[in-house]
Amino acid sequence: MKVIRLREGKDRSLLRRHPWVFQGSIDKGKADPGETVRVESAEGKFLCWASFSPTSMIRVRAWSFDEHERIDEAFFQRKIQAAIALRARMPIASDAVRLIHGEADGLPGLIVDRYGSTLCAQFLSAGTEKWKGVIADLLLAATGLSRLYERSDSGVRTLEGLEPVTGWLRGDGDTAVVISEHEWKLSLDVAEGHKTGYYLDQRDNRKKFADLVRHYGCQSVLNCYSYTGGFSVAALAGGATEVVSVDSSAPALARATAHVELNGFDPARHTALDADVNQTLRDMLKQGRSFDAIILDPPKFAPTAAHAERAARAYKDINRLGLKLLKPGGLLFTFSCSGGVGPELFHKIVAGAGMDAGVDGFIMDRVGASPDHPQTIYFPEGEYLKGLLILKR
């Protein structure tokens, strides 16, 4: 077993059971991509078993902090079974579930979503890439399924020195899937959609939005960065009579339009607008438009803290415009999925947007990802999705 020795004082994060070790913390030692290594303190004390990535800034990702544990097929079997058992205990109103959520489930770099009878996985680290075949077979055995599509096409793989890979890893067939979510039907394509095909992390927030639209009697709804219209379907289910979905992807908007019909809603109640969100918000202000409820669910503006300042300006601008477009008493459901923007900073950004817009509002709720995207107390970076529900005064 190869040994990675840390610099003096650089063992604190591992002692707190944080699973990452950065390049600058390593004193000596190296290994092949994905190879399991023994990580020790400067004094030679065992810290963890981990996978090694010779090209990534995150040079080491911990598998286990138990010195007596072996990193073998049985280890991955236990981890996968534990993750699936946890989801079985959760109140998930869908047949689409995040089964493995990377570091939170003790499997750094592995994302696995279940869409009905199809699994879709991302192997995003050198360690999971090395164990890919074993993990694929264990996943199918644990779920009783036969199809697993790989979507290892995230830019994170480049940082790990890995090429993008997509395609059937196990099984074959049609990549189009229809799932149930609460009382709705939604479709996706595991080969083409964002991430593994859909944003399962917003599942409970979509249901919350439907209930709020109904409770507050919202008739006009603007869904920005709508993707395939999950929040638009929720708005229609809540009784909205006019829903506008704005996105810069024509294929995503076509699927959003199809979702309206798939769920039996009148197509006349929904408008799909292929356009830039920021410009659309400005144009609508000039036109004197206003809405009872607005969703702002943009893509990741700040992948790391280094991008936070630039991202803050972008978040502030769209929230300023959104608050202006809201009718008094209207609802703004605004989100950030940027790991580099924490909840406190996001609140400050939205507060600044309100100041610039001359608008105040009540924070009715703070939300995050659905429970099948868990966070652990040892890994605060897992809190990537944060949202504020604001009632305009």
C-alpha positions, 0 to 999 in steps of 0.5 A: 500500500502506497503512503501519502504523508501530509505536511505538518499541521495539514491533518486538521481537515481529515481529523474533522472527517472532511474527505478532501486533501488538496495538493499543497497539503501533501509532503511526499508520496504519489500513486497511480490515478484512482489507486487506494493509498494510506494517508498519514500525518507528518508524524506517521499517524494513520488518517484515512484510506483514500483514492489518489488523483495525480492531476487534480487540485483535490489530490486525495479523496477519503474512502474511509477513516477506519484503519481496519477497513479494506477498500475492496468490492465488499466495501463498495457493496456496503456503501451502496446498500446503505445509501439505497436503504437510506432513500427507502426510509425517506418520504420521496413522492417520485419514482425518480431518486438520487441514490448516491450523492457523492461525499455525503454517502461516503463515495466521493465523485459518484452520483447515481440517479434512478429514473424509474427502471433506468439508472444514470451515473456520473463517475467524476473522480479518479477513484470512482473511475478505477472502480467503475465496473465493480460499482456498476455491477453492485448498483444493478444487484442492489436495485434489481435493475438491468440498465445503467447509462453513464453520463460522465461528461462533467467538466470535473472529469477534466480536472481529474485527468479523465476524458468525458464518457457517455453511453450505456454502461450496462444494458441498452435501449431507449434513453427517453424516460417518463417519471412520476413526481408528486401527482405529475408526469415528467419526461427526460432523456438520460443521454441529453438532459442536464446533469443525469437528465433532470434536476431531482434536487428541486422536487420538493421545492416544485411541490411547495411552489404549486401549493403556494401558487394555490394558497396565494391565488397566483394567476400569472407566473414567470418561470426563468431559466425554466429548463424543461418546465418543472416549475411551470407544471407546478404553477399550472397545477396550483391554478395559475392561468398564465405561465411564461417559461423562459430559457435559451434552449429550444429543445428544453422549451419543447419538452416544457410545452410537452409537459403541459399537455402530458399533465392535461393542462390547457396549452393556452395557459402556457407560453414558451419563450426562447430568449436570454433571461436577463434581456427578457426581464428588462424588456418586460419591465419596459413593456409594463408587465408584472406577475403574481409569482416569479421563479429565478433558478439560474445555472451555476454562476460561481462553481468555486468561491473564486468566482463569487464576486462576479457571480454576485453581480449576476445574481443581484441583477436578475433578482433586482429585475425580478423584484421590480416585475413582481406585483405587490404581495407577489412571490419570488422564489429565487435560487442559487446552485453555486457552491461558491455562494453560501447561504449568508452571501446569497441572502446579502445579494438578494437584500442588495437587489431589493435595495437597488429595486426599492423593494422590501419583502418578507422571507417566508422560507429558506429551502435547499435540495430534496432530502435524497441529496443529503448534506453531512455535518462534516462536509459543508460544501455539500450545501450547494442549492439554496433558495429564498421564498420572498413575499413582496411588500 
